[in-house]
Amino acid sequence: MRSSRRSSVDPFIVMDVMEAARRLEDTGRRVIHMEVGQPGTGAPQGASRALSQAMKAAPLGYTVALGLPALRARIARMYGEWYDVDLNPERVVITPGSSGGFLLAFTALFDTGDRVGIGAPGYPSYRQILSALDLVPVDLPTALENRYQPVSDDFAHLDLAGLMVASPANPTGTMLDEPAMQALIDAAQGQGASFISDEIYHGIEYEAKAVTALQITDETYVINSFSKFFSMTGWRVGWMVVPEDHVRVVERIAQNMFICAPHASQIAALAAMDEEGELQANLDVYRANRALMLEGLADAGFTRIAPPDGAFYVYADVSDLTQDSRAFAAEILQEAGVAVTPGLDFDPLRGHSTLRFSYARSTADIIEGLARLKEFMHRR
């Protein structure tokens, strides 16, 4: 059977690494997982309790396409609590994870062949989803001196229809402060490009609060998720905030693409937002892990990094060690039993000489993983 040209997207390499790790575990080896950006904790206990109660009370069917009104209102209230932003709940759209948000945003904003700028290194699925929609991803090679974040000069003459940024970013964990975010928004709007802000790691910050694009402008799409800070990766529920005149545009697409986000996940997400103590305890684990990683990776020989401001990743330049990050990651997995992600996932041109390390798992796993990496590097 034929397949479409649009289906010829690259694999998500981290998922291939996960599969290789699983095969190794099937042989009896214990693998330390530093490859995947998945919290080691589960959903907050209050989320599970709320869902259990709801399932006993009534069947869970479709919700309206934009999501449960109570959840939309609670998310809007969070923007006031976290950022002092007065947000109309009508602008909040509940999505099937952030991936659903990307599909909705790209479909609502762009036409076939439109060029959309994305920072490199950056989350690989941006590029693949854009390509699958017959859009043109334009990599903006970022620099270490700019902490792997784009600056306006990177796209000043590229004739973009859109610009997508992430702060805190995957794979680097670096953030944009308010002047940097303002400069990017101004530059994008100056050339008529739509601005999309991926904020799924908000809440996981260490020294300063992340800036939301909504603090600067209402003319933006903001995409977020319950996967990271709220530890709900498998529940597949997220949200987006859109300008008021785009709500109906997105609603029509969402009705046809998804009908709605999972009802059960929306109930759990609403309850999760009030589990502050548990969520902050998770953050304390990430903070401890970050400190261990910054010291332990350097001790093992991985010294060329931009220290992360948020999220739970360290992105390392390993050009002094290899020019084939995929083979190097495979060697680390086989010899040390530590799964890490090759930079090729995030930067097709320069990722041959970079690796991403995730510290989202338990502190005990991080300690053991760092010890294994140190031993591996010292005998290599």
Secondary structure, DSSP 8 states (H G I E B T S, - for coil): ----GGG-----HHHHHHHHHHHHHHTT---EE-SS---SS-S-HHHHHHHHHHHHHS------TT--HHHHHHHHHHHHHHH-----GGGEEEESHHHHHHHHHHHHH--TT-EEEEEES--HHHHHHHHHTT-EEEEEE--GGGTT---GGGGTTS--SEEEEESS-TTT-----HHHHHHHHHHHHHTT-EEEEE-TTTT-BSSS----GGGT-SSSEEEEESSSTT--GGG--EEEE--GGGHHHHHHHHHHHTSSS-HHHHHHHHHHTT-HHHHHHHHHHHHHHHHHHHHHHHHHT--EE---SBTTEEEEE-TTT-S-HHHHHHHHHHHH-EE-EEGGGT-TTTGGGEEEEE--S-HHHHHHHHHHHHHHHHH-
